[in-house]
Amino acid sequence: MTLHVDIQTASDEPVPDEDDLRGWIAAAIAGAHPGVTDAEIGLRLVDTEEMARLNETYRGGTGPTNVLSFVADLPADLPDHVRRTLLGDIVICAPVVRDEAAAQGKTPEAHWAHMAVHGTLHLLGYDHIEEHEAAAMEALESRILGELSFPCPYGDANTEH
């Protein structure tokens, strides 16, 4: 697979190595849609102020959240191969990931991997609004993270959903 991830870091917090981020995204794509041969994703790592603005503007939420995904809204007249390749953008809030990892007793690396996988699955059409959708998405996330040698991210301490 040819994967291009444009990573922008707009946070003073420690963030994972770019190769790790790309690897987690690639694993999510391969685990969810093994037939995808090319993909392009924008990944922005932000602080709480920017994430709070994005959450309010695009989701009507209050305050920062851990991850937001924005599926590419492409013109219908683009060739199909371009439409399949440009998946969209993921925004991850570094301070929220740090705080959630500590609160949930996870390593920062495990929680970052989970957020990268979670955001990528949203770009691929997965969601967790309905209970059956959430169960399917969580099972897929757990399988992908297990293949990356991370523990299942869902337990009693998890408050993301």
C-alpha positions in Angstrom: 0.0 0.0 0.0 1.1 3.5 -0.8 0.2 5.7 2.2 0.8 9.4 2.5 0.1 11.0 5.8 0.7 14.7 6.0 1.5 15.3 9.7 1.2 18.8 11.2 2.2 19.3 14.9 0.6 22.3 16.5 1.1 21.3 20.1 3.9 21.8 22.7 3.0 18.4 24.2 5.1 15.3 23.5 3.7 13.4 20.5 4.6 10.0 19.0 7.2 9.6 16.3 5.8 10.2 12.9 6.8 6.7 11.7 4.7 5.2 14.6 1.7 7.4 13.7 2.0 6.3 10.1 2.3 2.7 11.1 -0.8 2.8 13.3 -2.8 4.4 10.5 -1.5 1.9 7.9 -2.5 -1.0 10.3 -6.0 0.4 10.6 -6.4 0.7 6.9 -5.0 -2.8 6.3 -7.1 -4.3 9.1 -10.4 -2.7 8.0 -10.0 -2.6 4.2 -7.1 -4.8 3.0 -7.9 -4.0 -0.6 -7.0 -0.4 -0.3 -3.8 0.2 -2.2 -3.4 3.9 -2.0 -4.5 6.4 0.7 -3.8 10.0 1.6 -4.7 11.4 5.1 -4.0 14.7 6.8 -3.1 14.3 10.5 -3.0 17.4 12.8 -1.8 17.1 16.4 -3.2 20.0 18.4 -3.6 21.6 21.9 -6.9 21.9 23.8 -7.8 25.4 22.5 -7.7 24.4 18.8 -9.5 21.1 19.5 -12.2 22.9 21.5 -12.8 25.3 18.6 -13.0 22.4 16.1 -15.3 20.4 18.4 -17.7 23.4 18.8 -17.6 24.4 15.2 -18.1 20.9 13.6 -19.8 18.9 16.3 -21.5 21.4 18.4 -19.6 20.1 21.4 -18.2 21.9 24.4 -14.5 21.7 25.2 -11.8 19.6 23.6 -12.2 16.0 22.7 -9.6 13.3 22.0 -10.0 12.8 18.2 -12.0 14.2 15.4 -12.2 12.8 11.8 -13.2 14.7 8.8 -14.0 12.6 5.8 -12.9 14.2 2.5 -15.8 16.0 0.9 -14.7 15.7 -2.7 -16.4 17.0 -5.9 -18.3 14.2 -7.7 -16.5 14.9 -11.0 -13.1 13.7 -9.6 -11.9 10.4 -11.0 -12.8 7.4 -8.9 -9.2 6.5 -8.0 -8.7 10.0 -6.6 -11.9 9.9 -4.6 -10.8 6.5 -3.1 -7.3 7.7 -2.3 -8.1 11.0 -0.5 -9.6 9.8 2.7 -9.7 13.0 4.8 -8.2 14.5 7.9 -7.8 13.4 11.5 -7.2 15.8 14.4 -5.8 14.4 17.7 -5.6 16.5 20.9 -2.3 15.8 22.6 -3.2 17.0 26.1 -6.5 15.1 26.1 -4.7 11.9 25.0 -2.1 12.4 27.7 -4.7 13.0 30.4 -7.0 10.1 29.3 -4.1 7.7 29.2 -3.2 8.5 32.8 -6.9 8.4 33.9 -7.4 5.1 32.2 -4.2 3.5 33.3 -2.9 3.1 29.8 0.5 3.9 28.4 0.6 7.1 26.3 1.8 5.1 23.3 -1.2 2.7 23.6 -3.7 5.5 23.8 -2.1 7.4 20.9 -2.2 4.2 18.8 -5.9 3.8 19.7 -6.7 7.4 18.7 -4.9 7.0 15.4 -6.7 3.7 14.6 -10.0 5.1 15.8 -9.7 8.2 13.7 -8.7 6.3 10.6 -11.7 3.9 11.0 -14.0 6.9 11.0 -12.4 8.0 7.7 -13.2 4.5 6.3 -16.9 4.8 7.2 -17.0 3.2 10.7 -19.0 4.8 13.4 -20.2 4.2 17.0 -23.5 6.2 17.2 -25.7 3.1 17.2 -25.0 0.3 19.6 -24.4 -2.4 16.9 -22.0 0.0 15.1 -20.1 0.7 18.3 -19.7 -3.0 19.0 -18.4 -3.7 15.5 -16.0 -0.7 15.5 -14.7 -1.5 19.0 -14.1 -5.2 18.0 -12.2 -4.1 14.9 -10.1 -1.6 16.9 -9.3 -4.2 19.5 -8.2 -6.7 16.8 -6.0 -4.1 15.0 -4.5 -2.9 18.3 -3.9 -6.5 19.3 -2.0 -7.1 16.1 0.1 -4.1 17.0 0.8 -5.7 20.4 -1.4 -3.2 22.3 -4.0 -4.4 24.8 -7.7 -4.0 24.2 -8.5 -0.4 24.8 -12.0 -1.0 26.1 -12.6 -1.7 29.7 -14.4 -0.3 32.8 -12.1 2.8 32.9 -12.8 3.8 29.3 -15.0 6.8 29.0 -14.6 7.7 25.3 -18.0 6.4 24.2 
